[in-house]
Amino acid sequence: MLDSLKKAGKEVGKELNRAWDNLSEGWRELLSTSGDALTQFTKHKEPEETAIPARFPSWSMLAGEVEETDKAILVRLEIPGLGRDDLNLVIEGNILRISGEKRYMRENEDGNFHLMERAYGSFQRQIRLPQAVDGAQAVASLNNGVLTVRLPKTGAPSGRRIEVT
């Protein structure tokens, strides 16, 4: 009996170690590949009827990618739930600053949440570009929750606010 308990204990220990290793590997990958995408959302003091419940998360992923072609730098950022008017883009040298606000809206106040993974509030994200770009020629578009910013490459730094179309 004692031997079977020891054997069962070893098996449980192995499974716990395997689960811990998988969890640790997942967190390491998340932080190494998407660490900058983890973005903090700041809640504002709002009227009670539009206030974001305190139990909602204040961090969310704004996953992005930076692609370089011969003529331009392309920045794509996943920003579901945001529209053009919710965003502010500024280019300063080789830094693209993206800020905005994701507003909390609820259709029905009678229900209870069983899953709360979406963050709401103001955010700011900075993306370092691999080289200087022509901010005066930059264009941005929003399609299906993906913001795309096309920044023509140049040798001289420039600064400019970019309108989202």
C-alpha positions in Angstrom: 0.0 0.0 0.0 2.8 2.4 1.0 4.7 1.6 -2.2 1.6 2.3 -4.4 1.2 5.7 -2.6 4.8 6.6 -3.2 4.5 5.6 -6.8 1.3 7.7 -7.2 3.0 10.6 -5.5 5.9 10.4 -8.0 3.5 10.4 -10.9 1.6 13.4 -9.6 4.9 15.2 -9.0 6.0 14.4 -12.6 2.7 15.8 -14.0 2.9 18.9 -11.9 6.5 19.5 -13.1 5.4 19.0 -16.7 2.4 21.4 -16.2 4.7 24.0 -14.6 7.3 23.7 -17.4 4.5 24.2 -20.0 3.2 27.2 -18.1 6.7 28.7 -17.7 7.5 28.2 -21.4 4.3 29.9 -22.4 5.0 32.9 -20.2 8.6 33.2 -21.5 7.4 33.1 -25.1 4.7 35.6 -24.4 7.1 38.0 -22.8 9.9 37.6 -25.4 7.8 37.8 -28.5 4.9 40.1 -27.3 6.3 41.9 -24.3 5.8 45.3 -25.9 2.3 44.4 -27.0 1.2 44.2 -23.4 -0.4 47.6 -23.0 -1.9 49.2 -19.9 -5.3 50.9 -20.2 -6.0 53.7 -17.7 -9.5 54.1 -16.4 -11.0 57.6 -16.2 -13.4 59.0 -13.6 -16.6 58.8 -15.6 -20.3 59.3 -14.8 -21.7 56.3 -13.0 -23.8 55.1 -15.9 -20.8 54.8 -18.2 -18.1 53.9 -15.6 -15.9 50.9 -16.3 -16.5 48.3 -13.6 -13.4 47.9 -11.3 -13.1 44.2 -12.0 -12.3 44.6 -15.7 -8.7 44.1 -16.6 -6.4 47.1 -17.0 -3.9 45.3 -19.3 -4.5 44.0 -22.8 -2.5 42.9 -25.9 -2.2 45.3 -28.8 -0.2 42.9 -31.0 1.7 44.5 -33.8 4.3 44.0 -36.5 6.9 46.2 -38.2 7.8 45.3 -41.8 10.5 47.0 -43.8 10.4 47.2 -47.6 12.8 48.9 -50.0 10.8 52.1 -49.8 8.8 52.1 -46.6 8.2 50.9 -43.1 4.8 49.3 -42.5 3.4 49.2 -39.0 0.4 47.1 -38.3 -1.3 47.0 -34.9 -4.4 45.0 -33.9 -6.8 47.4 -32.2 -10.2 45.7 -32.0 -13.1 47.9 -30.8 -11.4 51.2 -31.8 -12.4 53.6 -34.5 -10.5 56.4 -36.3 -11.7 59.0 -33.9 -10.4 57.0 -30.9 -6.8 57.1 -32.1 -4.0 59.6 -32.1 -0.8 58.9 -34.1 2.4 61.0 -33.9 5.8 60.3 -35.5 8.8 61.7 -33.8 12.1 60.7 -35.4 12.1 56.9 -35.4 9.4 56.6 -32.8 5.7 56.1 -33.7 3.4 57.0 -30.8 0.0 55.5 -30.9 -2.5 56.6 -28.2 -6.2 56.4 -27.9 -9.2 55.4 -25.8 -11.3 52.2 -25.9 -14.7 53.2 -24.5 -16.8 50.8 -22.4 -20.3 50.3 -23.7 -22.8 47.9 -22.5 -26.1 47.1 -24.1 -27.8 45.4 -21.1 -27.2 46.2 -17.4 -29.1 43.2 -16.2 -26.6 40.5 -17.0 -23.7 39.1 -15.1 -20.2 38.6 -16.6 -18.7 35.1 -16.6 -15.6 36.1 -18.6 -13.8 39.5 -18.5 -10.7 39.7 -20.6 -11.2 43.0 -22.5 -9.6 46.2 -21.1 -11.0 49.7 -21.5 -9.7 53.2 -21.0 -6.9 55.3 -22.4 -3.7 53.7 -23.7 -0.4 54.7 -25.3 2.0 52.5 -27.2 5.4 53.4 -28.7 6.9 51.6 -31.6 10.6 52.1 -32.4 11.1 52.2 -36.2 14.3 50.6 -37.7 15.3 53.9 -39.4 14.2 57.4 -40.0 11.0 58.0 -42.0 9.3 60.8 -43.9 6.5 61.8 -41.5 5.1 64.3 -43.9 4.3 61.4 -46.4 3.0 59.0 -43.8 -0.5 57.5 -44.2 -2.6 55.4 -41.8 -5.7 53.3 -42.4 -8.0 51.2 -40.3 -9.6 48.0 -41.6 -11.2 45.2 -39.7 -9.6 46.2 -36.4 -6.1 46.5 -37.8 -4.4 49.8 -38.0 -1.8 50.1 -40.8 0.7 52.9 -40.9 2.8 53.3 -44.1 5.9 55.4 -43.4 8.1 56.2 -46.4 11.8 55.8 -45.6 14.2 58.8 -45.7 17.5 59.8 -44.3 16.3 62.8 -42.3 14.1 62.6 -39.2 10.8 64.5 -39.2 7.7 64.9 -36.9 4.0 65.0 -37.8 0.6 64.0 -36.6 -0.9 61.3 -38.9 -4.6 61.2 -39.7 -6.3 57.8 -39.8 -8.6 57.3 -42.9 
